[in-house]
Amino acid sequence: MAAKPDSLWGGVQVGINVPYSYGNNNMSAEETLRNTLQLGLSAVELRTQPVESFLGAPAAAAAGELTKWRLTRTVEQFQTFHKKYEDAGVAIQILKVDWIQDATDEVADYCFTMARALGAQALSCEIPQSKTQWLGAIATKHRVMVGYHGHQATNDPEKFAGPESWDKAMSYSQYNGINLDIGHFVAANNISPIPFMQKYHERITHIHVKDMKMHGGPAVAFGTGDVPIKDVLRLMQKEKWKFQATIEFEYRVPEGSTRMAEIGKCVEYCREILI
């Protein structure tokens, strides 16, 4: 039997946003797991698509048909999926729902039920700030944290970008939190994310680890941009913060290389900082 992966390095849990980082949000559960094991990672932020596909979601279904299918899923079915990953040594710590802004209350309930059954500590999403009071109320009912993801659109009041972006959302519910993308934070604000992390670490569900250039610059190979990845990971280690450091692969694959080879370099970069 193959040894289980272990990417809890120096007390910091390093994971990966999947299957997004693998370049296909609709990748099967099996291939997603196989890639994660190949990288030696023991934790993920997992999107709903592989879960629903594994459970037999109707392909190209009308909205009504898909909603009916979702509302007839059971906790036991989600737990079957969870066991598949758990047996392989991969923890599903965050469930990413990239469509929840369009959900009804009932379907949002379904998302939180799925998150709990998969063993997730939090649900993550990219929704407008105006939706956070609604989702925060549902999160409170389920007692599951929501991490709101930030981008670079500092001129859009509906986007999470500047340090103050999350304040209103967090005021609505103690379960409204922060999925801090340290790459986008640096590119949008031209400052280190460390003071923000020190202030709000209790509300951070996980961070997205990537390197980018300031002033709205692009994603680049780890260690070649303006994001203080080393300082961030070492701060997490020093403070014993337990939220996941989630690699999110976004830079262009160099000619002659492959996506998996480049992700492997990102993983090794983080490991060398922490061990």
ABEGO torsion letter per residue (X at the ends): XBBBBBABBGGBBBBBBOAAAAGBAABBAAAAAAAAAAAGBABBBBBAAAAAAAAGBBBGBBAAAAAAAAAABBAAAAAAAAAAAAAAGBBBABBBBAAAAABBAAAAAAAAAAAAAAGBABBBBBBBAAAAAAAAAAAAAAGBBBBBBBBABAABAABBABAAAAAAAAAABAABBBBBBAAAAAAAAGBBAAAAAAAAAAABABBBBBBBBBGGBBBBBBGABABBAAAAAAAAAAAGBABBBBBBBABBBBBGBBAAAAAAAAAAAAAAAAX
